[in-house]
């Protein structure tokens, strides 16, 4: 059996043009990318594209590689009831950028001793 996939998410308020949150990398419930994708569609809305990184090749060139998906959905602000009283919008267009990982981040620590 393969280990479960990990993922992290970044949240963007498209309506106001700002990034407002992120989830740290965490282990998911599955080792199947397709199952994870379908869960994300139910949770975050329709998929509008993929998340890419530029991966360095042995010849020194860079090649794009898909590492996740971007989802969009209209959601209510947390303070939607109060916002309506102030004449502001109750909802906004939210993008969620989900990056799929094979495991948790690896952090290397180096001690720099004084001379």
C-alpha positions as CSV (number, residue, x, y, z in Angstrom):
1,X,0.0,0.0,0.0
2,X,1.2,3.5,-0.9
3,X,1.4,6.3,1.7
4,X,-1.3,8.9,1.6
5,X,-0.8,12.1,-0.4
6,X,-0.2,15.4,1.4
7,X,-1.5,18.8,0.3
8,X,-1.5,22.5,1.2
9,X,-3.9,25.2,0.2
10,X,-3.6,29.0,-0.4
11,X,-6.7,31.1,-0.3
12,X,-7.3,34.2,-2.5
13,X,-10.2,36.7,-2.4
14,X,-10.5,37.4,-6.1
15,X,-13.2,40.1,-5.6
16,X,-10.9,42.3,-3.6
17,X,-7.6,41.0,-5.1
18,X,-5.9,39.7,-2.0
19,X,-4.5,36.6,-0.6
20,X,-5.9,36.0,2.8
21,X,-4.8,32.6,4.1
22,X,-3.0,29.3,3.8
23,X,-3.2,25.9,5.2
24,X,0.0,24.2,6.2
25,X,0.9,20.9,4.5
26,X,-1.2,18.0,5.9
27,X,-1.8,14.4,5.2
28,X,-4.9,13.6,3.2
29,X,-7.3,10.7,3.5
30,X,-6.1,9.0,0.2
31,X,-3.2,8.0,-2.0
32,X,-5.2,8.5,-5.2
33,X,-4.8,11.9,-7.0
34,X,-8.2,11.4,-8.8
35,X,-10.1,10.9,-5.5
36,X,-8.3,13.9,-3.9
37,X,-9.2,16.0,-7.0
38,X,-12.9,15.0,-6.8
39,X,-13.0,15.8,-3.0
40,X,-11.4,19.3,-3.7
41,X,-14.1,20.0,-6.4
42,X,-16.9,19.2,-3.9
43,X,-15.1,21.3,-1.2
44,X,-13.7,24.3,-3.2
45,X,-15.8,24.6,-6.4
46,X,-15.0,24.2,-10.1
47,X,-11.4,23.7,-11.3
48,X,-10.1,26.6,-13.4
49,X,-6.6,25.4,-14.0
50,X,-3.5,23.7,-12.6
51,X,-0.7,24.8,-10.3
52,X,2.7,24.6,-12.0
53,X,6.4,24.8,-10.9
54,X,9.4,25.2,-13.1
55,X,11.4,22.0,-12.6
56,X,15.1,22.1,-13.5
57,X,16.2,19.4,-16.0
58,X,19.6,17.6,-16.1
59,X,20.6,19.7,-19.1
60,X,20.0,22.9,-17.1
61,X,16.8,23.9,-18.8
62,X,13.5,24.4,-16.9
63,X,10.3,22.5,-17.7
64,X,6.9,23.2,-16.3
65,X,5.4,20.5,-14.1
66,X,1.8,20.4,-12.8
67,X,1.7,19.9,-9.0
68,X,-1.9,20.8,-8.2
69,X,-5.1,22.6,-9.1
70,X,-6.8,26.0,-8.8
71,X,-10.5,26.0,-7.8
72,X,-13.0,28.8,-7.7
73,X,-16.3,29.2,-5.8
74,X,-18.5,32.1,-4.6
75,X,-18.7,32.0,-0.7
76,X,-20.0,34.3,2.0
77,X,-17.8,36.5,4.1
78,X,-17.5,35.3,7.7
79,X,-19.2,38.5,8.9
80,X,-21.8,38.5,6.1
81,X,-24.7,39.4,8.3
82,X,-22.9,42.5,9.6
83,X,-21.7,43.4,6.1
84,X,-25.2,43.5,4.8
85,X,-26.1,46.1,7.4
86,X,-23.1,48.3,6.4
87,X,-24.1,48.0,2.7
88,X,-21.2,45.8,1.7
89,X,-21.2,42.6,-0.3
90,X,-22.1,39.4,1.5
91,X,-20.2,37.2,-0.9
92,X,-16.9,37.0,-2.7
93,X,-15.2,34.9,-5.4
94,X,-12.7,32.6,-3.6
95,X,-9.8,30.9,-5.4
96,X,-8.1,28.0,-3.6
97,X,-4.7,26.9,-4.9
98,X,-4.1,23.3,-3.8
99,X,-0.6,21.9,-4.1
100,X,-0.2,18.1,-3.9
101,X,2.8,16.7,-2.1
102,X,4.2,13.2,-1.5
103,X,5.1,14.0,2.1
104,X,5.7,16.7,4.7
105,X,8.2,19.5,4.0
106,X,11.8,18.7,4.9
107,X,13.5,21.4,6.9
108,X,17.3,21.3,7.3
109,X,18.9,23.2,10.2
110,X,22.5,24.3,10.1
111,X,24.3,25.7,13.2
112,X,26.7,28.6,12.5
113,X,29.2,28.6,15.3
114,X,31.1,31.8,16.1
115,X,34.9,31.7,15.5
